[in-house]
Amino acid sequence: FVRGRLYSLGPENATRRHINDCTMLFDKLEKLSEQKRFRTDPRKCIILAYEKLGDLLSTEITGNDGEEGRILTIEAGRAHFEMGFSLAEKRCWKSAITHWEKSQELLVQSLGMIEFVAAILFNIGIVYSELNDFDNAMKSLKQCLRIRGALHGDEHILYAQTIQKIGDVFVGMSDFREALESYNWALEIVLLEPDHHRVDIGNMYDSIGNIHYSKGEVNDAIQCYEAALEAKILGLGNNDPELAVTYQHIGNCLSDQGKTEDAVDHFREAIRLRKLDQCDSDEREADILAIEGVLHNLSGRQ
């Protein structure tokens, strides 16, 4: 069945159709599993389905040389990328990495070191970080940084974002000195054109503030969070849900400083903004309940 799709639609279109079908199947199996009507892990089903497609894509490439073979290799590389992205959305981290690494191999073979390859390495680094495999995360991100430096130069936003992600990995390794150096390096780059990168600037100030706060340096932390808030408001306006986390950070600092009334105002604003998030998810509700819990605690209503 899948082979027939490949022949009739081509690798990219067949993969998209396959991913749509697998996603629908995954959702149905997950509901049946929650109802105790299906005992097989839906993730295993989608992993096996993508493995089968991957095997068929390899067969499709084999024996095709010249320009036709090159085009098929590019399409197969893109197909593996999309399967990896779908698996990552389902938190099938290791299988996502497998498909992304195959995508990287095929695209380097056919196109060389392009931005798409750097983006794949960036994604692999993020997933390795989620798995707490910080050595492999750092390896992928540093390779991504080298490619982006060669392609775009060392003052490009993608270069800065990669350095910031390297800083996140250092935080995961509890190496706060290296993390702080990475964040400051990334911040220097985006501040070269602040009008174009307000949100990135805000995110980097947030990250620096988090390090100061974790070290108990509350005054330094709140200065960073306030700078982050200013930058984000300039980039997003006053009513974007993304501002909520920064208001919450400032509220935490103010609470630690004994400025309860100001802290309460910031926590209430964080709740208001979080409720504006159109994604009605369990994570959003959990965030709101957590902030409300802090408010109750500050008001003496444990």
Contacts in CASP RR format, 6 or more apart in sequence:
PFRMAT RR
TARGET T0000
AUTHOR 0000-0000-0000
METHOD contacts of the structure
MODEL  1
FVRGRLYSLGPENATRRHINDCTMLFDKLEKLSEQKRFRTDPRKCIILAY
EKLGDLLSTEITGNDGEEGRILTIEAGRAHFEMGFSLAEKRCWKSAITHW
EKSQELLVQSLGMIEFVAAILFNIGIVYSELNDFDNAMKSLKQCLRIRGA
LHGDEHILYAQTIQKIGDVFVGMSDFREALESYNWALEIVLLEPDHHRVD
IGNMYDSIGNIHYSKGEVNDAIQCYEAALEAKILGLGNNDPELAVTYQHI
GNCLSDQGKTEDAVDHFREAIRLRKLDQCDSDEREADILAIEGVLHNLSG
RQ
2 14 0 8 1.000
2 18 0 8 1.000
2 52 0 8 1.000
2 53 0 8 1.000
2 56 0 8 1.000
3 56 0 8 1.000
4 14 0 8 1.000
5 14 0 8 1.000
5 17 0 8 1.000
5 18 0 8 1.000
6 14 0 8 1.000
6 56 0 8 1.000
6 57 0 8 1.000
6 60 0 8 1.000
8 14 0 8 1.000
9 17 0 8 1.000
10 75 0 8 1.000
11 57 0 8 1.000
11 60 0 8 1.000
11 72 0 8 1.000
11 75 0 8 1.000
11 76 0 8 1.000
11 78 0 8 1.000
11 79 0 8 1.000
12 75 0 8 1.000
12 78 0 8 1.000
12 79 0 8 1.000
14 53 0 8 1.000
14 79 0 8 1.000
15 53 0 8 1.000
15 57 0 8 1.000
15 78 0 8 1.000
15 79 0 8 1.000
15 82 0 8 1.000
15 83 0 8 1.000
16 82 0 8 1.000
18 49 0 8 1.000
18 50 0 8 1.000
18 53 0 8 1.000
19 82 0 8 1.000
19 83 0 8 1.000
19 86 0 8 1.000
22 45 0 8 1.000
22 46 0 8 1.000
22 49 0 8 1.000
22 50 0 8 1.000
22 86 0 8 1.000
23 46 0 8 1.000
23 86 0 8 1.000
25 42 0 8 1.000
25 45 0 8 1.000
25 46 0 8 1.000
25 49 0 8 1.000
26 42 0 8 1.000
26 43 0 8 1.000
26 45 0 8 1.000
26 46 0 8 1.000
26 90 0 8 1.000
29 38 0 8 1.000
29 40 0 8 1.000
29 42 0 8 1.000
29 45 0 8 1.000
30 42 0 8 1.000
32 38 0 8 1.000
33 39 0 8 1.000
33 40 0 8 1.000
33 41 0 8 1.000
33 42 0 8 1.000
42 90 0 8 1.000
43 90 0 8 1.000
43 91 0 8 1.000
43 92 0 8 1.000
46 86 0 8 1.000
46 87 0 8 1.000
46 90 0 8 1.000
46 92 0 8 1.000
47 87 0 8 1.000
47 92 0 8 1.000
47 95 0 8 1.000
50 83 0 8 1.000
50 84 0 8 1.000
50 86 0 8 1.000
50 87 0 8 1.000
50 95 0 8 1.000
50 99 0 8 1.000
51 95 0 8 1.000
53 79 0 8 1.000
53 83 0 8 1.000
54 79 0 8 1.000
54 80 0 8 1.000
54 83 0 8 1.000
54 99 0 8 1.000
54 102 0 8 1.000
57 76 0 8 1.000
57 77 0 8 1.000
57 79 0 8 1.000
57 80 0 8 1.000
58 76 0 8 1.000
60 72 0 8 1.000
60 76 0 8 1.000
61 69 0 8 1.000
61 72 0 8 1.000
61 73 0 8 1.000
61 76 0 8 1.000
61 106 0 8 1.000
63 69 0 8 1.000
64 72 0 8 1.000
70 110 0 8 1.000
73 106 0 8 1.000
73 109 0 8 1.000
73 110 0 8 1.000
74 106 0 8 1.000
74 107 0 8 1.000
74 110 0 8 1.000
74 111 0 8 1.000
76 106 0 8 1.000
77 102 0 8 1.000
77 103 0 8 1.000
77 106 0 8 1.000
77 107 0 8 1.000
78 103 0 8 1.000
78 107 0 8 1.000
79 103 0 8 1.000
80 99 0 8 1.000
80 100 0 8 1.000
80 102 0 8 1.000
80 103 0 8 1.000
80 106 0 8 1.000
81 99 0 8 1.000
81 100 0 8 1.000
81 103 0 8 1.000
81 116 0 8 1.000
81 120 0 8 1.000
83 99 0 8 1.000
84 95 0 8 1.000
84 96 0 8 1.000
84 99 0 8 1.000
84 100 0 8 1.000
84 103 0 8 1.000
85 96 0 8 1.000
85 123 0 8 1.000
87 93 0 8 1.000
87 95 0 8 1.000
87 96 0 8 1.000
87 99 0 8 1.000
88 96 0 8 1.000
88 123 0 8 1.000
88 127 0 8 1.000
93 127 0 8 1.000
93 130 0 8 1.000
93 131 0 8 1.000
94 131 0 8 1.000
96 123 0 8 1.000
96 127 0 8 1.000
97 124 0 8 1.000
97 127 0 8 1.000
97 128 0 8 1.000
100 120 0 8 1.000
100 123 0 8 1.000
100 124 0 8 1.000
100 127 0 8 1.000
101 124 0 8 1.000
103 120 0 8 1.000
104 117 0 8 1.000
104 120 0 8 1.000
104 121 0 8 1.000
104 124 0 8 1.000
107 114 0 8 1.000
107 116 0 8 1.000
107 117 0 8 1.000
107 120 0 8 1.000
108 117 0 8 1.000
111 117 0 8 1.000
113 147 0 8 1.000
113 150 0 8 1.000
113 151 0 8 1.000
114 151 0 8 1.000
115 147 0 8 1.000
115 148 0 8 1.000
115 151 0 8 1.000
115 152 0 8 1.000
115 158 0 8 1.000
117 147 0 8 1.000
118 144 0 8 1.000
118 147 0 8 1.000
118 148 0 8 1.000
118 151 0 8 1.000
118 158 0 8 1.000
118 162 0 8 1.000
119 144 0 8 1.000
121 140 0 8 1.000
121 141 0 8 1.000
121 143 0 8 1.000
121 144 0 8 1.000
121 147 0 8 1.000
122 140 0 8 1.000
122 141 0 8 1.000
122 144 0 8 1.000
122 162 0 8 1.000
122 165 0 8 1.000
124 136 0 8 1.000
124 140 0 8 1.000
125 136 0 8 1.000
125 137 0 8 1.000
125 140 0 8 1.000
125 141 0 8 1.000
125 144 0 8 1.000
125 165 0 8 1.000
125 169 0 8 1.000
126 137 0 8 1.000
126 165 0 8 1.000
128 134 0 8 1.000
128 136 0 8 1.000
128 137 0 8 1.000
128 140 0 8 1.000
129 137 0 8 1.000
129 165 0 8 1.000
129 168 0 8 1.000
129 169 0 8 1.000
129 172 0 8 1.000
132 172 0 8 1.000
134 169 0 8 1.000
134 172 0 8 1.000
134 173 0 8 1.000
137 169 0 8 1.000
138 166 0 8 1.000
138 169 0 8 1.000
141 162 0 8 1.000
141 165 0 8 1.000
141 166 0 8 1.000
141 169 0 8 1.000
142 166 0 8 1.000
144 162 0 8 1.000
145 159 0 8 1.000
145 162 0 8 1.000
145 163 0 8 1.000
145 166 0 8 1.000
148 156 0 8 1.000
148 158 0 8 1.000
148 159 0 8 1.000
148 162 0 8 1.000
149 156 0 8 1.000
149 159 0 8 1.000
152 158 0 8 1.000
152 159 0 8 1.000
153 159 0 8 1.000
154 189 0 8 1.000
155 189 0 8 1.000
155 192 0 8 1.000
156 189 0 8 1.000
157 189 0 8 1.000
157 190 0 8 1.000
157 196 0 8 1.000
157 197 0 8 1.000
157 200 0 8 1.000
159 189 0 8 1.000
160 186 0 8 1.000
160 187 0 8 1.000
160 189 0 8 1.000
160 190 0 8 1.000
160 197 0 8 1.000
160 200 0 8 1.000
161 186 0 8 1.000
161 200 0 8 1.000
163 182 0 8 1.000
163 185 0 8 1.000
163 186 0 8 1.000
163 189 0 8 1.000
164 182 0 8 1.000
164 183 0 8 1.000
164 186 0 8 1.000
164 200 0 8 1.000
164 203 0 8 1.000
164 204 0 8 1.000
164 207 0 8 1.000
166 182 0 8 1.000
167 178 0 8 1.000
167 179 0 8 1.000
167 182 0 8 1.000
167 183 0 8 1.000
167 186 0 8 1.000
167 207 0 8 1.000
168 179 0 8 1.000
168 207 0 8 1.000
170 176 0 8 1.000
170 178 0 8 1.000
170 179 0 8 1.000
170 182 0 8 1.000
171 179 0 8 1.000
171 207 0 8 1.000
171 210 0 8 1.000
171 211 0 8 1.000
176 211 0 8 1.000
176 214 0 8 1.000
176 215 0 8 1.000
179 207 0 8 1.000
179 211 0 8 1.000
180 208 0 8 1.000
180 211 0 8 1.000
183 204 0 8 1.000
183 207 0 8 1.000
183 208 0 8 1.000
183 211 0 8 1.000
184 208 0 8 1.000
186 204 0 8 1.000
187 201 0 8 1.000
187 204 0 8 1.000
187 205 0 8 1.000
187 208 0 8 1.000
190 197 0 8 1.000
190 200 0 8 1.000
190 201 0 8 1.000
190 204 0 8 1.000
191 201 0 8 1.000
194 201 0 8 1.000
194 231 0 8 1.000
198 231 0 8 1.000
198 232 0 8 1.000
198 234 0 8 1.000
198 235 0 8 1.000
198 236 0 8 1.000
199 231 0 8 1.000
199 232 0 8 1.000
199 235 0 8 1.000
199 236 0 8 1.000
199 242 0 8 1.000
201 228 0 8 1.000
201 231 0 8 1.000
202 227 0 8 1.000
202 228 0 8 1.000
202 229 0 8 1.000
202 231 0 8 1.000
202 232 0 8 1.000
202 246 0 8 1.000
203 228 0 8 1.000
203 232 0 8 1.000
204 228 0 8 1.000
205 224 0 8 1.000
205 225 0 8 1.000
205 227 0 8 1.000
205 228 0 8 1.000
205 231 0 8 1.000
206 224 0 8 1.000
206 225 0 8 1.000
206 228 0 8 1.000
206 245 0 8 1.000
206 246 0 8 1.000
206 249 0 8 1.000
208 224 0 8 1.000
209 220 0 8 1.000
209 221 0 8 1.000
209 224 0 8 1.000
209 225 0 8 1.000
209 228 0 8 1.000
209 249 0 8 1.000
210 221 0 8 1.000
210 249 0 8 1.000
212 218 0 8 1.000
212 220 0 8 1.000
212 221 0 8 1.000
212 224 0 8 1.000
213 221 0 8 1.000
213 249 0 8 1.000
213 252 0 8 1.000
213 253 0 8 1.000
218 253 0 8 1.000
218 256 0 8 1.000
218 257 0 8 1.000
221 249 0 8 1.000
221 253 0 8 1.000
222 250 0 8 1.000
222 253 0 8 1.000
222 254 0 8 1.000
222 257 0 8 1.000
225 246 0 8 1.000
225 249 0 8 1.000
225 250 0 8 1.000
225 253 0 8 1.000
226 250 0 8 1.000
228 246 0 8 1.000
228 249 0 8 1.000
229 243 0 8 1.000
229 246 0 8 1.000
229 247 0 8 1.000
229 250 0 8 1.000
232 240 0 8 1.000
232 242 0 8 1.000
232 243 0 8 1.000
232 246 0 8 1.000
233 243 0 8 1.000
236 242 0 8 1.000
236 243 0 8 1.000
237 243 0 8 1.000
239 273 0 8 1.000
239 276 0 8 1.000
240 273 0 8 1.000
240 276 0 8 1.000
241 273 0 8 1.000
241 274 0 8 1.000
241 276 0 8 1.000
241 277 0 8 1.000
243 273 0 8 1.000
244 269 0 8 1.000
244 270 0 8 1.000
244 271 0 8 1.000
244 273 0 8 1.000
244 274 0 8 1.000
244 277 0 8 1.000
244 287 0 8 1.000
245 270 0 8 1.000
247 266 0 8 1.000
247 267 0 8 1.000
247 269 0 8 1.000
247 270 0 8 1.000
247 273 0 8 1.000
248 266 0 8 1.000
248 267 0 8 1.000
248 270 0 8 1.000
248 291 0 8 1.000
250 266 0 8 1.000
251 262 0 8 1.000
251 263 0 8 1.000
251 266 0 8 1.000
251 267 0 8 1.000
251 270 0 8 1.000
252 263 0 8 1.000
254 260 0 8 1.000
254 262 0 8 1.000
254 263 0 8 1.000
254 266 0 8 1.000
255 263 0 8 1.000
255 294 0 8 1.000
255 298 0 8 1.000
260 298 0 8 1.000
263 298 0 8 1.000
264 295 0 8 1.000
264 298 0 8 1.000
264 299 0 8 1.000
267 291 0 8 1.000
267 294 0 8 1.000
267 295 0 8 1.000
267 298 0 8 1.000
268 295 0 8 1.000
270 291 0 8 1.000
271 288 0 8 1.000
271 291 0 8 1.000
271 292 0 8 1.000
271 295 0 8 1.000
274 284 0 8 1.000
274 287 0 8 1.000
274 288 0 8 1.000
274 291 0 8 1.000
275 288 0 8 1.000
277 284 0 8 1.000
296 302 0 8 1.000
END
